[in-house]
Amino acid sequence: MTQMKTHTHRIAAVEAGSIADELGIEPGDLLLSVDGHEIEDIFDYQFYVEEEELLLLIEKPDGEQWELEIEKDPDEQLGITFEQGLMDEYHSCRNKCIFCFIDQMPPGMRDTLYFKDDDSRLSFLQGNYITLTNMSDRDVERIVRYRLEPINISFHTTNPELRCRMLHNRFAGDALRKVDILYQGGIEMNGQIVLCKGINDGEELQRSIRELGNYFPLLRSVSVVPVGLTKYREGLFPLEPFTKEDAKKVLDIIHGWQEKFFREYGLHFIHAGDEWYLLAEEEMPEEERYDGYLQLENGVGMLRLLMNEFEEGYAKLADTEHREELSVATGRLAYPYIRRMAQRLEDRCPGLDIHVYEIRNDFFGERITVSGLITGQDIIAQLKGKNLGRRLLLPCSMMKADEEIFLDDYTLTDVAEALQVPVDIVKSSGQDLIDAILKN
């Protein structure tokens, strides 16, 4: 049997004991179609393999083609991993945003860190935020057809003219109409606004929140985060950092709208990134304000969740003696909270001595405060000669997702050898922090 092929997808791995494994599908085989449908990308694949009865067309390395009939449960996976995760090339960003973080990175880092993605498929699969400028009407229609939700959207402003200027893309304003198509199609969304001083704050922020509220409840949440400014901005659009007073004004706007939305809808809808509270020198809001942490991966409520998890774990601890001197290093944003938790553990466990160190971000610049952008070389430079005790604890956010490597390509081993101390990586929860500190 022969078939005209436009899209073929090479299989990289087959899960042992899976449907694919039992049918004799192997790494190196090509997927040609599902139920006669050519598979363009991961959207098509995930949609068609949900059926209970399937017909796969597979081509073996020698060119032989197999038709495989499959009966399965609706949510049962085939156990196939493809060489390209999206089953297609990644879509790169076509904008030249005035606040783009990648444009502010130093030269000489690994190539993957300079790739600007703006791919709707990554929004669905990994939670990435997209601007909609890289999507055709067909792309939007496929999202609606396949029910690929939630979709995370970088709005920044609802003012079409201002959005064109901020994204440096003359189509950026028109792209907002795609939100109407998603809304009319019943697709759940989340949004974000990267706030730039004197650009989209103040009255423009008020306008954006007011207009985005019209998409509730399908637009479930919108976060407002301050623009990240590194020291590598030569030749870029002149942006100013927010001050303490600026942050207080931003929070006043957000809190005012939260009260309005909560009265009307029972949800707060608009959320402030944790950095605003640090800058304004205000305490993080109570857990209820975050509506179930819908924007957690966008840096909204991470510290409140960490503290609450810590308190839950702390309440279960018995008074005990734990004799150990150790250290914890973190970024400026989390430092006061980690220090507070460490003090609580020292009070509960006599003999415990915890040194908490705030790592200043010299690599990107002091205005970058999150732990996830701390480099190995900054840790080494600032902890060299410090009293680190028997162990050094570092948050997992400092590491690459699948490797023990920092943004600057320093490895965990490099740091441990330079500081002459064992290094333990702490997972993200407050209970993980307790467990790591009280490790036997």
C-alpha positions, 0 to 999 in steps of 0.5 A: 500500500502506498500513500502520498506523504506530506507530514511524517513523524519519526518515533523516538521511544515506545513505552514498555508494555504500552499499546504501541509496544504490544503492536510491534511499533519501534523507535525509528518507525514513522507515523503516517496517519491516524484514521486516514488523517494526515497528522500535521502536529501534536494538536492533530495527534492528540485529538485523533488518538482519543478515539476508542477505535483507531487505524494507524498507518506506520512505515518501517525503516525498510519502507514496509507499511503497516496498518494497525487496528486499535481498540482502547479506552478513550483516555488511554495513551498509545505510549509513543514519544516522537523525535520532535515534541510538537511533531513540527518545528517550533514557532519563533516570536515575530515581535520585538517587544520593548521589554523582551528579557531575551534581548537583555541577556549577555552573549556567550550563553547556550543557544537554547536560551536565546530562542524566542518561542511564541507557539500556541501549542506550547501554551496548551502543553507547557503553559507558555504565554503567547501574544497571538501575533504568530497565529493564523485564523486557522490556528485559532479555529483548530484550538476551538475545534480540538478544545485545547485549553486553557490557552495563556495569553500575553495581553500587556494592554488592550489598547490596540495602538499601544500594543503595536508599539509595545510589541513593535509589531503593526499586527499586534493590535489586530491580534486581540480580535482572536481573543473574541474567537476563543471566547465565542468558542468557549475556550478557557484562557489565562492572561498576563500583563508585563507592566512597564513604567510610564507605558502601560501602567496607570490609566492604561492598566485601569483600561486593560483590567476593565476590558479584560474583565468582559471576558470573564469567566472564560478568561479565568485570571490575569496576572500583572508582573513588573518588567524584568530589567537586566544590566544588558540594555544598551541600545534597547528601548529606555525603560525605568525601574519601578520604585516603592511608591510606584509599586504601592500605586500598582497594588492599589489599582489591583486591590481595588479591582479585586474587590470589585470582581470579588463582589460581582463574581466571587473571584478576584480575577486580577492578580499581582506578581509577588515582586510587587509586594517585595518592592512595596515592602508589603506582606503577601496577601492571604491564600484566599486572594489567589483563587486557587493559585491559577497563576502560580507558574507566573510568579503569583502566590508562590511565596504565600503557598510556600509559607502556608505549606511550611506552616502546615509542616511546622505544625506537625513537628514534635519538639526535638533536638537536631544538631546541625549547622547548615546553610541555605542560599536564595534570591532577594525575593524569597530571602526574608521569607526563607530567613523567617522559616529558618528562624522558626525551625531553629526555635523548634529544634535546639542545636539547629543552626541555619545560615540563610544567604541572599544571593545578589544577581550580579550576572543579570543585574541587581534588579533581577530578584528571583531565585530561578535566574541566579547563576552558579558563578554568583553563588560561588563568588558570594559564598566563598569564605562564608560559614556554610556548615555541613551542607548548602541547600539550593532551590530547584528553581536555580537548576535546568529542568532536566539537568543539574546545571545553572543558567551560566552552564556551571554545574552543581559539582562545580559549585560544590567543589568551589565551595568545598561543601556538599550541595542539596537541591530542595524541591519547591514546597514548604514541606520540602524545605523542612524535610531538606533542613531536618534531613538525617 
